[in-house]
Amino acid sequence: MKKFLALLAALCLALTAFAGCSEGPRALQKVTVCEVTHSIFYAPQYVALAKGFFEEEGIEVELSNGGGADKVMSAVISGSVDIGFAGPEASIYVYNEGRDNYTEVFAQMTNCDGSFLVGREKDDAFTWSSLAGSYILPGRKGGVPYMTFEYALRKNGLDPAADVVLDNGVQFDNMTGAFLGGTGDYVTMFEPTASSVEAEGKGYIVASVGEETGEIPYTAYFATKSFIAENTDLVQRFTNAVYKGQQWVAGHSAAEIAEAVQDSFPDTDLALLTSAVQRYKDIGAYSTDPILTQESFDLLQTVMTEAGELTETAPHDKVVNNTFAEKAVQQGK
């Protein structure tokens, strides 16, 4: 009887081991993410996708393009996507609306404006003051691109309401098409679109808005309080992958980054993509970690207030949840 029991136990162990071996790799957890636009400005995200950093964290990312921060936020609030990727200003607006289930920013991606001012003529002697009297397409009023552009104008002694014409009636995704169709003297574009337009001789980059305005929390990941509370492990793993992407970008050249993310930009020439990445590296656009500080958050709200879009500031410790970012950085040391 003892021999029979011992044989039975051994058989059970063998079957268990066999079953464990047959399980294979763990199933990936799908996460839906809506990005504000598709740009090499978000290189760390595309690196994290290309290098398998999300997969290492057990995540499959389903990415969609919202075409504007307002549309991204609508998708998050409605529950049609899990995570939004846009300017933190969207979360400030939602918090100030008094929503119980407002959104929390949990990981910052970029720390300055990523748009470039494109004009119809090449202008090596460009100065911001020369924009006086110009017709410009700067984005949606209330969005960070529009507000930081106004901030740059004021910094250079121009009154956005009196010295220039800012056309905010063109949808974000349609701005480039409108400019190429003849609307406006200048337009703001992200890379690699700006370089592509320049390469075709249809417009010329005259200035970097981010270089002019300096450090500001420009693009970040956010989700509703309820989603974060119910998916803390998932949000942590997602943030870990983002941080890995940020660190990889910080430690590699523009050429290496462009090659790594080329599949995300199949219609863009590799050399052009490389120069676009270098432009962003030159102005320090890529955050090296996902922590959104109190200081930069306050600066964002100053820009919003000066733009007339904010009458009451929101508390950093409500809108920003650095728990996941700080843990990701600590684990990555």
N, C-alpha and C positions, 0 to 999 in steps of 0.2 A: 504493500500500500504506500509506504514512504517513497519507494522508487517511482511509483506511478504519479504521486503528487509532485515530486521533484521534476519529473519529465514534463508534466503539465505546466508547471511554473516556467520551465525553460522555453516551452513552446509559446506560452503567452508573451514572454519577453521578446522572443524572436519576431512574433507577429507585430508587436508594438514597435519594434525597431524598424521593421519593414514598412509599416504604415507611416512612420515618421519620415522615412526616406522618400516615400512616394508623394508626400505632401508638396515638395518642391518649394520654390520661393513664395514668400507671403504675398497675398493679394494686395495691390495698391489701393489706397483710399482716394477716390476721386474728389477733387476740389474745383469748383467753378470760380474763375477769376475774371473780372471785367476790367480791362485797362483803358485809361482815358484816351490813348492814341497808341499807334504802333511806331516806336522810335528807338533808334540806337542809343538815345538818351537813357534808356532803361537796360543798358548792356548787362548789368549784374543779374537781372532776371533771366535774360536769354542765355547767359552763361550757365546759370543754375539749371536751366532746362536742358541745355545741350550736354553738359558734363554729368548729368544724372544725379545732381545734388538733391533734387526733390524725390527721386526714386530711392535714393539712399535713406531718405526719411520716411519711406513708405507712402509717398504721395504721387498721384497722377493729376497733373494740372490741365484743366480744360479752359483755354484762354479765349476770350472774346474781346472785341474792340467796341467800347461804348461811344466813342466820338464826342467826348466832352465830359467834364466832371459832374455836371448836373444829371446827365443820363446814367453815368456810373452809379451815382448815389441813389437814383430812382430804382435801379436794378437791385441794389443791396437792400434798401428799405422794403421793397416789395417781396423780397425773398427769392427772386428769380436767379440770383447768383449768391455765392457764399461770401466772397471777399471782393472788395472794391480796391482799385489802384488808381488814385488821382490825387489832386491837391488836398492838403489837410483843411483848407478853408471850407470844403464841403461839409466836413464833420463839425466845424464850428457853427456853421449855419444851422445844421440839424439840431445841435445841442441847444442853441438859443431859441429854437422854435418851441422848446419845452417838452419834447418827446420823451416818454419814459424809456423806450427802447432805442436810445440814440446810438450813434456809432462811435467806436473807440479806435483811434489810430494806434496800431501796435508795432509797426516797423516802417522806418523811413528809408527811402531809396536814393533820392537826389537832394542836394543841398544848395541849389541855386537855379535860376531860370535857365531852361534849356533851349530857349528859342533864339533865333538869329533874325536880325532885321535885313530883309532883302529888298533892294531897290531895282528900278528898271535900268539904271545906268551904273557902270563901274565907277566907283568913287573912292580912290585911295586917300583922298584928303577929307573924308567924311568927318563931320562933327555933329553932335546931337543938336546943337543950336541951329544947324542948317535945315532941320525938319520943320521950322516955322512955315506955316502956310501949306503944309503937305496934307494929302489925303491918305490915311493909313488904315489898314485892316489889322487890328491887334488882338482879336478874339472876342469872347463873350464877356459882356460887362458883368462884373461880380466874380469872374474867374481869376485865378492867380496870374495867368499870362497877361490879362488886361491890366490888372492892378500893378504888377511889377513894371509893366511898360509905362504906365502913368508915373510911377515912382521914379523911373529913369528920366522921364521928361522934366519932372519937378526938380530933380537933382541938377539938371542942366539949365535951370532958369526958365523953362517953358511951362505955360499954363495949359494943361490938357483940354480944358473946356473952351479956351479962347484962342490959343496960338496954332492949334492943329485941328483937323477933322478926324475923329476916331469913329470909324464905321463898325459898330458892334452888331449889325443886323445880319451878318453872314455867318452861317453855321460853321463850327470849328472845322469839320471835315471838308467844307466847301471853300475855305479861304484860299488855298493854293489855286484851285480851279478858277475862282473869281478873279484873282490877280492875273493869271495867265490869260484870262478872257478880256482883260483891259481895265478892271476895276482897281482904283487906287494907285498911288505913287509908290507906296511901300507896303509890305506885308511881313508879319512874323511867321517863321517856319521852324519846325524842328528838323533835326537830322534823322535820316539821310536825305529827306526831301529837299532841304535848302541846297545841299551840294549837288544833287541831281539837277535841280533847276539851273544852277550856275553852270554845270557842265554842258547843258544844252544851250547855253547862251540866252536863256529866257529871263534871267534875273541875276543879280549879283549881291553877295553877302557884303554888307557894309559895316555891321557891328554885331557884337554879342550882347544880348540883353542881360544875361547872367553875369558877365564880366563887369557890366556897368552898375548893376544893383547889388552885387555881393551875395554873401551867404544868406540863404533863406530856405526853410523847409518846403520843398516844392512838390514832391510826389511821395506818397506813402500808401501803405496798405491799411485798410480798415474793415471792420465788420460790426454788426450790431452787438450790443452788450449781451443779448441772449445767445447769439451764436457763439461768442467767445466763451461765455460761461458754460455752455453745453459741450464745447469742443476744445478745452484748454490744451489737451495733449496734441491735438491736430494743429492748433495755432502755434504751439511751441515748435513742433517739427517743421512747419512751414517757415517760421522765422529763422530756424537753424539753417535751412536751405538757402534762404535769402542772404544770410550772413556769409555763408560759404561762397556764394556768387560774388558778393562785395569784396571779400578778401582775395579771391582769384583775380578779379579785375584790377585791384590795387597792386598786385604783384606781377602783372604781365603787361607786355607792350601793346600798343594800339594794333599792330599787325597780328599779334597772337589772339587778341580779343576779337578782331574782325573775322579771322578765320574760324574761331570757335562758334560764332553766332551767325555765320553766313547763311545757314539753312533757314534762319528766321527772316532773312532779307534776300530771297532768291532773285529778285529783280534788280538788285543793286550790285554794281561792279565792286569787286573786292578792294581795289585800290581806293575807290571813292569811299567805301565803307571804312577803310582804315583811316583816311584823312578825317572823316566825321568823328570817329572815336577819339582821335588825337585832339580835335577841337574841344571836345568835352573834357578830356584829361587836362588840357592846358588851362581851363578855367575852374578846375576842381569840382566838376559837376557831380561826380559819383561819390556818394557817402561811403565811408570805409566801414561803418557799422550801422545797425538799424535803430539806434537810440535817437529819439527826438527830444532835444534838450529844452528846458524852460526858456533859456535865452533866445533861441532861434524861434520858438513858438511865440514869444512876446514880440519879436521883430515882425513876424507874419501878421500879427494882429495890429501892429502899428501901421503897416502898409495898407491893410484892409480899412482901418479907421481913416487914414488920410485919403483913401479913395472914396470915402463916404458910404462904404458898404457895411460898416460895423458901428453900431451905437453902444453896444455893451460887450465887453470882452468876456471870453469864456475861460474857466479855470483849466490850467494845464493838466492837473491831476484828475480831471474828469474826462476831457477829450482825448488825452494821451495815456495809453497804458504801456509803460516801458518794461513791464515785468518780463515779457517774453524776449525782448531785445537784450535786456541786461543778462538774462540767463544764457542766451545764445552766445554772447560775447564771452561770458565766464567759462562756459563749456568749451569754447573754441581756443582757449589759451593753452 
